[in-house]
Amino acid sequence: MSMLLSPARLGPRDVVRVGSAGLRTRPLRAFLSALGIAIGIAAMTAVVGISSSSRAELDRQLAALGTNLLTVAPGNTLSGENAVLPTEAVAMISRIEPVTQVAATGKLSNIHVYRSDRIPAAQTGSMSVQAAHLDLPATVGATLADGAWLNAATAGYPTVVLGSAASHRLGISVAAPDVQVHLGGRWFTVIGILDPVLLAPELDSAALIGWPAAKSYLDFDGHPTAIYTRARDAAVDAVRAVLAATANPQAPNEVNVSRPSDVLAARDAANQAFTNLLLGLGAVALLVGGVGVANTMVISVLERRPEIGLRRSLGATRGQIRLQFLAESLLLSALGGIGGVTLGITVTALYATTQSWPAIVPPWATAGGITATLLIGAMAGLYPAIRASHLAPAEALAMT
């Protein structure tokens, strides 16, 4: 009586062992193929990580500075000329019940700041001179990099506080009694330098002097050109709706009201669109890596036909041959995916550290990266695996 022998079943460990055999015997080829996958995954992971880190930093800054700041500025008249805010605008806005803080600046026309009195007048460096209220830093969330802000005493004397960009353009890094700038035909002492102001970037390129000093030394007319208003969070929209009419009751249509945090949110949305473009490029790189894996597997099948024929003659089924080469493709892609995710996280951490951002890589990005590589590996290895399983044992052995 004859006995029918059934082929041995391959357990998970056996599948990994036979699938990794081809990778161990051709390490350089396996490395280069995995590298193609790793580059694509690293690019996608790093793009998502850097974008998430940037967004987290913006959220952190807005949480610290608040989203309840509104800015009032003059617009244009019906004839197209520049409008003017009334000198009483600040006082009127401060009477709005939900408003908690108000401060203003007034730009001085045809007044510029220079490092010395020998610099040609036309070389303004795109810097403005503005009169400022004493509570401006507290209202806009500005901090000092060096020196001190204007106070009730210094605001009436020829003293100036420079924005971060203005100090850089003037070549001034410290505030001291012997550091002066030429402003409006006379010397002003630099008593402070601001850090960059996130919610009021127009202050970065400004030289800020006291309101009384602007009137005394530079014939300032007292009309504000920017009024910064803080309101209670729950009432921001309601305050925004009445600000124009409150600032200039005679011509509310000549008043522009904006919310600086909205500008930052719009900038973040623009950055997100750029991120999506980079993700697309990373996906292309991943696809190229998948093609490389497929090419490697096809070549592996051609080179290992004698091995396939021998295994088939010893009783290996077509399914086991398919599983062997599919496992090899998946292992190759998984190695590239793990390496790519690791590289992407490293790049994100290094870049975030240089920018002083929190380093954040969303879990879905790492999980999605590994999943994508496995899908790419399965698709890349499917055809070579099927081709290998259809080789007849005698035909394959004849190719030795």
C-alpha positions as CSV (number, residue, x, y, z in Angstrom):
1,M,0.0,0.0,0.0
2,S,1.5,3.3,-1.1
3,M,1.6,6.3,1.2
4,L,1.0,9.9,0.0
5,L,3.5,12.4,1.5
6,S,2.2,15.9,2.0
7,P,4.7,18.8,1.8
8,A,5.9,20.2,5.1
9,R,4.2,23.3,6.3
10,L,6.3,26.5,6.7
11,G,6.0,28.2,10.1
12,P,6.5,31.9,10.6
13,R,10.2,31.4,11.6
14,D,10.8,29.2,8.5
15,V,9.2,31.9,6.3
16,V,11.6,34.5,7.7
17,R,14.6,32.2,7.4
18,V,14.1,31.3,3.8
19,G,13.0,34.8,2.9
20,S,16.1,36.3,4.4
21,A,18.4,33.8,2.7
22,G,18.6,35.8,-0.5
23,L,19.3,39.0,1.4
24,R,22.2,37.4,3.4
25,T,23.8,36.1,0.3
26,R,23.7,39.4,-1.6
27,P,24.1,42.1,1.1
28,L,25.2,44.9,-1.1
29,R,22.4,44.5,-3.5
30,A,19.9,44.3,-0.6
31,F,21.4,47.4,1.0
32,L,21.1,49.5,-2.2
33,S,17.5,48.4,-2.8
34,A,16.5,49.1,0.8
35,L,18.3,52.5,0.5
36,G,15.9,53.5,-2.3
37,I,12.9,52.7,0.0
38,A,14.6,54.4,3.0
39,I,15.2,57.7,1.1
40,G,11.5,58.0,0.1
41,I,10.2,57.2,3.6
42,A,12.8,59.4,5.3
43,A,11.8,62.3,3.0
44,M,8.1,61.9,3.8
45,T,8.7,61.4,7.6
46,A,11.0,64.4,7.8
47,V,8.5,66.6,5.9
48,V,5.6,65.6,8.1
49,G,7.8,65.9,11.3
50,I,9.2,69.4,10.4
51,S,5.8,70.7,9.5
52,S,4.3,69.3,12.7
53,S,7.1,70.8,14.8
54,S,6.7,74.2,13.1
55,R,2.9,74.1,13.8
56,A,3.5,73.1,17.4
57,E,5.9,76.0,17.8
58,L,3.3,78.4,16.3
59,D,0.6,77.0,18.6
60,R,3.0,77.4,21.6
61,Q,3.7,81.0,20.7
62,L,0.1,81.9,20.1
63,A,-0.8,80.2,23.4
64,A,1.7,82.4,25.1
65,L,0.9,85.7,23.2
66,G,-2.8,85.1,22.8
67,T,-5.1,85.3,19.8
68,N,-7.1,88.2,21.3
69,L,-5.0,91.0,19.7
70,L,-6.7,93.3,17.2
71,T,-5.0,96.0,15.2
72,V,-6.7,99.2,14.0
73,A,-5.0,101.2,11.2
74,P,-6.2,104.0,8.9
75,G,-7.3,102.9,5.4
76,N,-8.1,105.1,2.4
77,T,-10.7,107.9,1.9
78,L,-13.3,107.7,-0.9
79,S,-11.0,109.8,-3.1
80,G,-8.1,107.3,-2.6
81,E,-6.0,109.4,-0.3
82,N,-4.5,108.0,3.0
83,A,-7.0,108.4,5.9
84,V,-6.1,109.6,9.3
85,L,-7.2,108.3,12.7
86,P,-8.5,110.8,15.2
87,T,-6.2,111.7,18.1
88,E,-9.0,110.6,20.4
89,A,-9.2,107.1,18.9
90,V,-7.2,105.4,21.6
91,A,-9.3,106.9,24.4
92,M,-12.5,106.0,22.7
93,I,-11.4,102.4,22.1
94,S,-10.4,102.0,25.7
95,R,-14.0,102.7,26.7
96,I,-15.3,99.5,25.0
97,E,-16.2,97.3,28.0
98,P,-14.5,94.0,26.9
99,V,-11.2,95.8,25.9
100,T,-8.5,95.1,28.4
101,Q,-5.4,96.8,26.9
102,V,-4.9,99.5,24.3
103,A,-1.6,101.0,23.0
104,A,-0.7,102.9,19.9
105,T,2.1,103.9,17.6
106,G,2.3,106.9,15.3
107,K,4.6,106.8,12.3
108,L,6.5,110.1,11.7
109,S,6.5,111.0,8.0
110,N,9.8,111.8,6.3
111,I,11.7,111.1,9.5
112,H,14.3,108.4,9.3
113,V,17.0,106.9,11.5
114,Y,20.7,106.6,10.6
115,R,23.8,105.3,12.3
116,S,25.6,108.6,11.8
117,D,24.9,112.1,10.4
118,R,27.2,111.4,7.5
119,I,25.0,108.7,5.8
120,P,23.2,109.9,2.7
121,A,19.5,110.7,3.4
122,A,18.3,108.3,0.7
123,Q,19.9,105.3,2.5
124,T,17.0,104.8,4.9
125,G,17.4,101.0,5.2
126,S,13.6,100.7,5.0
127,M,13.4,101.6,8.7
128,S,10.6,103.8,10.1
129,V,10.5,106.1,13.1
130,Q,7.4,105.8,15.3
131,A,6.1,107.3,18.5
132,A,5.0,104.7,21.0
133,H,2.9,104.5,24.1
134,L,4.5,103.2,27.2
135,D,2.3,100.1,27.5
136,L,3.0,98.9,23.9
137,P,5.2,95.9,24.9
138,A,2.7,94.6,27.3
139,T,-0.1,94.9,24.7
140,V,1.6,93.3,21.8
141,G,3.7,90.8,23.8
142,A,7.1,92.3,23.0
143,T,10.2,91.5,25.0
144,L,13.6,93.2,25.3
145,A,16.8,91.6,24.0
146,D,18.9,94.3,25.7
147,G,18.4,97.5,27.7
148,A,15.1,98.9,28.9
149,W,11.8,100.1,27.5
150,L,10.6,103.7,27.6
151,N,9.2,105.0,30.9
152,A,7.5,108.1,32.1
153,A,10.9,109.9,32.4
154,T,12.8,108.8,29.3
155,A,9.7,109.1,27.0
156,G,10.1,112.9,27.1
157,Y,13.8,112.9,26.2
158,P,15.7,112.0,23.0
159,T,15.9,108.3,23.7
160,V,15.0,105.4,21.3
161,V,14.3,101.7,21.4
162,L,15.2,99.8,18.3
163,G,13.3,96.9,16.8
164,S,15.3,93.7,16.2
165,A,15.7,94.2,12.4
166,A,16.4,97.9,12.8
167,S,19.2,97.2,15.3
168,H,20.7,94.7,12.9
169,R,20.7,97.1,10.0
170,L,22.2,99.8,12.1
171,G,24.9,97.5,13.4
172,I,23.9,98.0,17.0
173,S,23.8,95.0,19.3
174,V,23.7,96.6,22.8
175,A,21.9,99.5,24.4
176,A,24.2,101.9,26.3
177,P,24.5,105.6,27.1
178,D,27.3,106.0,24.6
179,V,25.3,104.4,21.7
180,Q,23.5,106.9,19.7
181,V,21.7,107.2,16.4
182,H,20.9,110.2,14.2
183,L,17.2,110.7,14.0
184,G,15.3,113.7,12.7
185,G,18.4,115.9,12.6
186,R,19.5,115.2,16.2
187,W,21.1,112.5,18.2
188,F,19.0,110.0,20.2
189,T,20.4,107.6,22.8
190,V,19.6,103.9,22.3
191,I,18.2,102.6,25.6
192,G,16.8,99.3,24.5
193,I,16.6,96.7,21.7
194,L,13.5,94.5,21.2
195,D,13.3,90.8,20.4
196,P,11.3,90.0,17.2
197,V,7.6,90.7,17.8
198,L,5.6,87.9,16.4
199,L,2.2,89.6,16.5
200,A,3.4,93.0,15.3
201,P,6.3,92.4,12.9
202,E,6.1,96.0,11.6
203,L,7.8,97.0,14.9
204,D,10.9,94.9,14.0
205,S,12.1,97.5,11.5
206,A,11.1,100.6,13.6
207,A,12.9,103.0,15.8
208,L,10.5,103.7,18.7
209,I,10.6,107.0,20.6
210,G,8.3,108.4,23.4
211,W,5.1,110.1,22.4
212,P,6.0,113.4,24.3
213,A,9.5,113.4,22.7
214,A,8.0,113.0,19.2
215,K,5.9,116.0,19.8
216,S,8.7,118.1,21.4
217,Y,11.6,117.3,19.0
218,L,9.9,116.1,15.7
219,D,6.7,118.1,15.5
220,F,4.5,114.9,15.7
221,D,0.8,115.7,15.2
222,G,-0.4,113.0,17.6
223,H,-2.4,111.0,15.2
224,P,-2.0,107.2,15.7
225,T,-1.2,105.0,12.7
226,A,-1.6,101.7,14.5
227,I,-3.7,100.9,17.6
228,Y,-3.2,97.6,19.3
229,T,-6.2,96.3,21.2
230,R,-6.5,93.4,23.6
231,A,-10.0,92.1,24.3
232,R,-11.4,89.3,26.4
233,D,-11.2,86.0,24.5
234,A,-15.0,85.4,24.4
235,A,-15.6,88.9,23.1
236,V,-13.0,89.3,20.4
237,D,-15.4,89.0,17.5
238,A,-17.9,91.4,19.1
239,V,-15.1,94.0,19.7
240,R,-13.8,93.6,16.2
241,A,-17.3,94.4,14.8
242,V,-17.4,97.8,16.6
243,L,-13.7,98.9,16.5
244,A,-13.9,100.8,13.2
245,A,-17.0,102.8,14.2
246,T,-15.4,103.5,17.6
247,A,-12.0,104.5,16.3
248,N,-13.5,106.9,13.7
249,P,-17.2,107.5,14.2
250,Q,-17.3,110.0,11.3
251,A,-15.8,107.6,8.8
252,P,-15.7,104.0,9.9
253,N,-15.2,102.9,6.3
254,E,-11.8,104.6,6.4
255,V,-10.6,102.2,9.2
256,N,-8.9,98.8,8.7
257,V,-9.3,96.2,11.5
258,S,-7.2,93.1,11.4
259,R,-6.3,90.2,13.7
260,P,-2.6,89.3,13.6
261,S,-3.1,85.7,14.7
262,D,-5.3,85.2,11.5
263,V,-2.3,86.2,9.4
264,L,-0.2,83.6,11.2
265,A,-2.8,81.0,10.6
266,A,-2.9,81.9,6.9
267,R,0.8,81.6,6.7
268,D,0.6,78.2,8.4
269,A,-2.0,77.1,5.8
270,A,0.4,78.2,3.0
271,N,3.2,76.2,4.6
272,Q,0.8,73.2,4.7
273,A,0.3,73.5,1.0
274,F,4.0,73.5,0.5
275,T,4.3,70.5,2.8
276,N,1.8,68.6,0.7
277,L,3.9,69.3,-2.4
278,L,7.0,67.9,-0.6
279,L,5.0,64.8,0.5
280,G,4.2,64.2,-3.2
281,L,7.8,64.4,-4.0
282,G,8.6,61.9,-1.2
283,A,5.9,59.6,-2.6
284,V,7.6,59.7,-6.0
285,A,10.9,58.8,-4.3
286,L,9.2,55.9,-2.5
287,L,7.7,54.7,-5.8
288,V,11.2,54.8,-7.4
289,G,12.4,52.7,-4.5
290,G,9.6,50.2,-5.0
291,V,10.6,49.8,-8.6
292,G,14.2,49.1,-7.4
293,V,12.9,46.4,-5.1
294,A,10.9,44.9,-8.0
295,N,14.0,44.9,-10.2
296,T,16.1,43.3,-7.5
297,M,13.5,40.5,-7.0
298,V,13.2,39.8,-10.7
299,I,17.0,39.5,-11.0
300,S,17.0,37.3,-7.9
301,V,14.5,34.9,-9.4
302,L,16.5,34.7,-12.6
303,E,19.8,34.0,-10.7
304,R,18.2,31.4,-8.3
305,R,16.3,29.3,-10.8
306,P,18.5,26.2,-10.0
307,E,17.7,26.7,-6.3
308,I,14.0,27.0,-7.1
309,G,14.1,23.8,-9.3
310,L,15.9,21.9,-6.5
311,R,13.4,23.0,-3.9
312,R,10.5,22.1,-6.2
313,S,12.0,18.6,-6.9
314,L,12.4,18.1,-3.1
315,G,8.7,18.7,-2.6
316,A,8.2,22.4,-2.1
317,T,4.9,23.6,-3.4
318,R,4.3,26.6,-5.7
319,G,2.7,28.3,-2.8
320,Q,5.8,27.9,-0.7
321,I,8.0,29.3,-3.5
322,R,5.7,32.3,-3.8
323,L,5.7,32.8,-0.1
324,Q,9.5,32.6,0.0
325,F,10.1,35.4,-2.6
326,L,7.2,37.5,-1.3
327,A,8.7,37.3,2.2
328,E,12.1,38.3,0.8
329,S,10.5,41.3,-0.9
330,L,8.6,42.3,2.3
331,L,11.7,41.9,4.5
332,L,13.7,44.1,2.0
333,S,11.1,46.8,2.1
334,A,10.7,46.6,5.8
335,L,14.4,47.1,6.4
336,G,14.2,50.2,4.1
337,G,11.1,51.5,5.9
338,I,12.5,51.1,9.4
339,G,15.8,52.8,8.3
340,G,13.8,55.6,6.5
341,V,11.6,56.3,9.5
342,T,14.6,56.4,11.8
343,L,16.5,58.7,9.4
344,G,13.4,60.9,9.1
345,I,13.0,61.2,12.9
346,T,16.6,62.1,13.2
347,V,16.5,64.8,10.6
348,T,13.3,66.2,12.2
349,A,15.0,66.3,15.7
350,L,18.1,67.9,14.4
351,Y,16.3,70.6,12.4
352,A,13.8,71.3,15.3
353,T,16.8,71.7,17.7
354,T,18.5,74.2,15.5
355,Q,15.2,76.2,15.3
356,S,14.5,75.8,19.0
357,W,11.2,74.1,18.2
358,P,9.6,71.1,19.9
359,A,10.5,68.0,17.9
360,I,7.3,66.3,17.0
361,V,6.8,63.3,14.6
362,P,3.1,62.2,14.6
363,P,2.7,58.5,15.4
364,W,0.6,58.1,12.2
365,A,3.6,59.3,10.1
366,T,5.8,56.5,11.4
367,A,3.1,53.9,11.3
368,G,2.0,55.1,7.8
369,G,5.6,55.0,6.6
370,I,6.1,51.3,7.7
371,T,2.7,50.4,6.3
372,A,3.5,52.1,3.0
373,T,6.8,50.2,2.7
374,L,5.1,46.9,3.3
375,L,2.5,47.6,0.6
376,I,5.2,48.7,-1.8
377,G,7.2,45.5,-0.9
378,A,4.1,43.3,-1.5
379,M,3.4,44.9,-4.9
380,A,7.0,44.8,-5.9
381,G,7.5,41.2,-5.0
382,L,4.2,39.8,-6.2
383,Y,5.1,39.3,-9.9
384,P,8.6,37.9,-9.2
385,A,7.1,35.5,-6.6
386,I,4.4,34.3,-9.1
387,R,7.1,33.9,-11.8
388,A,9.3,31.9,-9.5
389,S,6.4,29.5,-8.5
390,H,5.6,28.8,-12.2
391,L,9.1,27.5,-13.0
392,A,9.0,23.7,-13.7
393,P,11.5,21.7,-11.6
394,A,13.1,20.0,-14.6
395,E,13.3,23.3,-16.5
396,A,14.8,25.1,-13.6
397,L,17.4,22.4,-12.8
398,A,18.4,22.3,-16.5
399,M,19.6,25.9,-16.1
400,T,22.4,25.0,-13.7
